[in-house]
């Protein structure tokens, strides 16, 4: 069984070897698009492993159970020779109990890893899956999202090529068609070293500023306030008669009645009289409950709208990172539309070959 100090030493060695392999992988010249993506994924694996090793080391140094401190005290105390021979005996006993156990040193593991970096034939072929349409990360495949979009009731019809140009223009697209998952998944496959969380933090900072200023396209203060509040309370102190209220119009009276939880139908005169009858009267318990419920509903709706607007900001941030792939996708779609079925099949085969052999 390894001691705390031996585990600590091994973890430090592993961290050093991981950094060395990351450096070699990152500096190695990658000739094709496919090699670049696979290389980035190998670096991502090494980075994740480095983080895990670092977490283990941190726990050892924090020494919450005092085991490291106890071990240091044991080997540095007055009985250090007795401690040494005791550990030597334990080591021999362990080998005696497991005579055929083979231990693979870190040096051998990382030697094979570094050989695979220099000789691409020894490395894994495909580290991530793409659809045929994506051409191993060269193009976007938004067909599933496009099919969902064109089946939404009331949306403007457009072809797939137009959808590629407009999917992140939210001022013209209904709220129910906002999607984020695909862009995150595509970036994770094509740019594994990119921190999506950091991009979201940048988007959050920009969004919060523009939201406070009311300068987000399609989300001005008046627009999202009107969406959130289906009924608005009206102060009646300045109105002397029900006739005065009639000047506000049917819609405003309806909104005020809805805010009080009262019946909101009828003619202009009936609505004005019904609303004016509440002037000077204390709200009943039922009316208070209705007002409180309306306030809670408005707060929830406002939060929902705020989150929807933030989701749009995330999508726009990620789509800006994929401008090259987006333009390449549009060009690819245009080429396919201009060719026959047989030619398209031949072109897809060419794209797959390019992913393996194309020189950049």
N, C-alpha and C positions, 0 to 999 in steps of 0.2 A: 504493500500500500504506500502510495506517495505521501510524503510529508508536505506540510503547508509551504515550506520554503522551496521544495523541489517543484511543486505545482506552480509557485510564483515564478521560479526561474524558467520553467518550460513555457509559461504564458508570455513572458518577456521575449523569449526566443521566437515564439510563434508570431508575435507582433512584428518583430524585426524582419522575419522572412516574408510576411504578408506585404509589408511596405516595399521590400525589394522586388517581389513578384508584380505588385501593382505598377511600380515604376517601369519594369521591363515590358509589361503588357501595354502600358500607355505610350511608351516611346517606340514600340515596334511598328514599323511601317505596314499599314493595311492597304492592300491594293484595290479591293473591290468593296462595293456597298455592303454586301453581306458580311464580309470580314470585319468591317467597321462596327456593325451592329453586334455581331457575336463577341468582338473584342470588348466593347463597352459592357456587355452583360457579364463577361468574365471579371472585369474590373469591379462591377457592382457586387458580384458574389464575394470578392476579396474584401471589399469595403465593409459589407455586412458582417463577414467573419471577423474582421478587425474590431468592429464595434462590440461584438459579442465577447471577444477575448478581453477587451478593455473593461467591459462591465464586470467580468469575473475578477480581474486584477483589482478593480476598485473595491469590490467586496472584501477581498483579502486584506487590503491595506486599511480599510475601515475597521476590520477586526472586531465586529460586534460581539462575537462569542469569546474573544480574548485568546483564541487558539494560537494565533501567530505569536502573540506576546509570550504565551506559555512555552512555545517551542524555542523562541529566542533565549528565554531564561534558562531552559534546560541545557542548551548547547553552550551557553556562556557561563554557566555556574561552576562551582568548585569540583563537580563530578563529571566534567566533560568527557573524560576517557571512559568512564562507566557508561555514559550515554552513547558514546560512539560504538562501543562493543555491543551494546544492547540493540542498537539499530542495525549493526552489521549482522547480528544473529537473526534478526527478523527478516532481513533481506535474503539471507541464505535459506531460511525456512520457506520463504515464498517461492524461491526458485526450485527448491526440493519438491514442493507440493505441485508445482506446475512446470515440469521439466521440458515439455514440448511447446510451451507458449511462445509465440513469435511476436516480438515488439517491432513495429515499423517506425524508425526514427523520423523526425520531422525533416531532416536533411534529404531523405530519400523521397518523401512525398513532394517536397517543393522542387527537387531536381526534375522529377517527371513533369511537374507543372510548367517549369521553365523551358523544358525541352519542347513541350506542346506549343509554347509561345513562338519559338523559333521555327518550328516545323508545323505548319498549319494542318498537315495531314493527320497529325496525332491528336489534334483537338476535336472536340465535339462538333458535328456538322451543323445542326440546327439547335440553337439554344432557346428559341422562341417561335411560337406559331403565328402565322399570318394567313389570311384568306388569299385565294388566287388573285382576287381583285387588288389586294394591297401590294402585290409584287415584292414581298419581303421588306415592307416598310417604305417603299417608294411612293405609294399612292394611298389616299384615304378611301375607305369603303363605307360610304354613308347610305347605301341602298336600303338597309333595314330602317334607318331613321327616316329616310325619304318616303318609304312606303307608309310609315305611321303618319307622317305629316300630311300626305295627300288624302288620307282617309279621315282627317279631322274635319268635322262639319264646319262649314263657313269660311275655310281658308282659301286664299287665292291660289288657283291652280298654276303650277309651273313645272317645267321639265327638270330632269335630274341635273343638267348642266347649270340651269338657273338656280337650283337649290344649293349647289356647291358655292355659288357666289353670294348667296343671301342668307345662309342658315344662321349667321350670327348677327343679323340686322334685326334686332328684337322690336324696334319701334313698329315694324310692319308685320310681325309674326305674333299670333295669339299666345297667351301665356302657357296654354296647355301643351305647347310643342317644344318647350325648352328641354334640352338634353345635355348632360355633361359626361356621363360614364364613358362613352366611346372615346372622347378626346383624351381622357386620363389614361385609359387602357392603351391607346395607340402610342402615346408619349412614353408610357412605361416600357413598351416593347421596342420602340425606335431610339429612345434616349434614356436608357436606364440610369445614367449618371445625373440626370436633371432632377432637381428637387421640386416636385409639384407643390409641396407645402410652402416653400419659399416663394414660388410664383403666386400662390394664393394670398400670402401675407402682403406682397406688393399690391395685388389687386384689391385687397381689403383696405389698405391705406388710401389708395386712390379713390375707391368707392365711397368710403366714409366721408371723405372731404367733399366729394361732389354731391353726395346725398344731403349733407347739411346745407350746401349751397343751392340745392335744388336744380342742378345743371345736368343731371343724367338724362339723355334723350329718352323721351317716352315716360319719364318718371318725375315730372315737375311736381312741386308741392301741391298745386291745385289738383293735378291729376290723381296722385296717389291718395290725397285726402278725400277726394270725391269717391274714389273706389272703396275706401275703408268705411266711410260713414254713409249708410243708407238712410239715416234719420238724424236730423240736427235739432237740438233744443232751441226754443225761441223765447226770449225775454219779453213778457207781455206788459211790463211796467209802463211803457210809453204809448200803449194803445188804450183809447178811451172807450171805444165801442167795437162790436163785432164787424161793423161796416168798415172800420179802419183796417181791420185784418184782411178784408177782401182784396185790398190793393196789392197784397203780396202774391196773389195768384194761387192756382190750384196746387202746383207742385210744392211750393214752399210750405203751404198749410199742411199738405200731406206729410212732408218731412217732419214737421213739428209734432203732428199727431202720432206718427210712428215712433218718434223719440220718447213720447209719453206712454207708449203702449196702448194707445186708444184706437178706436175704429177710424180709418182714414178715408173711407169712401164718401160718396155723396156729391151734391152740388157745391159750388163755391160758397154760397151762403150757409149751407149746412155745416160745412167744414169750419168756417169762420166762427159760427155760433158755438159749435162743439169745443173748439179750442179756447174761445173767449170765456166759456163757462168755467174753465179751470183757473182763471185769474183770481187771485186773492184767496184761494183755497189751499190748504195744506195737502200735500200729496198723500194719498191713501197708501196703506202698506202694499197693496197690489201695484200701485203706480211706482212706488219706490223700488219694488222688486223688478218691475219692468225696466226702469231706468238703469238699475245696476246691471241687469242682464244685458241690456243694450250696450252699456259701456264695456263690459267684458268681451262681448262679441266684437265690438269695434277694435278693441285692443288686440285681440287675436287676429283679426283680419289685417290690421295694420302691420303686425309682425310677419304675417304670411306674405304680404306684398313686399315688405322690406327684404325678406329672405329670397323671394323670387328675383328681385332686382339684383341682389348680391350674386345669385346663381348666374344671371346673365353676365355680370362682370367677370366671373370666373371663366365662362365659356369664351368670352371675347379675348381674355388674356391668353388662354391656351391656343385659340385659333390663330392669334397673331404669331405664336411660336411656330405654327405649322404652315406659314404662308407658302414656303417653297413646295411642300408636299401638296398643298391645295392647288397651286397653279399647275403642277405636274399632273395632278388628277384630272383637272379640266382639259388639259391638252390631250391626255390619254383617252378621255371620254369622247372628245371631238374626233380623234383619229378613228375610234371604234365606230362612231356614228357614220363616218364617211366611207367605211369599208364593209365588205360582205362578211357573212358568217365564217366562211372558210378562212378568209384573210385574218379575221379576229383571232381564230384559234391558233394560227401560225404566229401571230404577234404575241399572244400570251406565252407561247413556248419560248420565243425570243427574249421576253422580259425575264422569265425564270433563269435563262442562261446568262443574261446580263447580270442578274443578282449575284451569280457565282463568279463571273469572269470579268466584268466590266472594269476597266482601268479608269480611275478618277484622277 
